[in-house]
Amino acid sequence: MLADPLAYDHIHGQYRSHVHPSDVVRLTGRVTGQRLDHSGDVVVEIETWATNQPGHNVMVATAPDALPRRP
């Protein structure tokens, strides 16, 4: 389970094309890196993108996400 989405330090996103209500959009993502923050939590860097039916990239975004600690 990922951390609370409201707890992101920053999110950077770009809309690259118009998306219409009838469009089918596929969201995809991957982890591009990981690090330890100042409190020892593991933080992963996430890259996401969205493509429409013809395969055009209509949105890209990056964000860090802190993973929950094991009990």
Secondary structure, 3 states (H helix, E strand, C coil): CCCCHHHCCCCEEEECCCCCCCCCCEEEEEEEEEEECCCCCEEEEEEEEEECCCCCEEEEEEEEEECCCCC
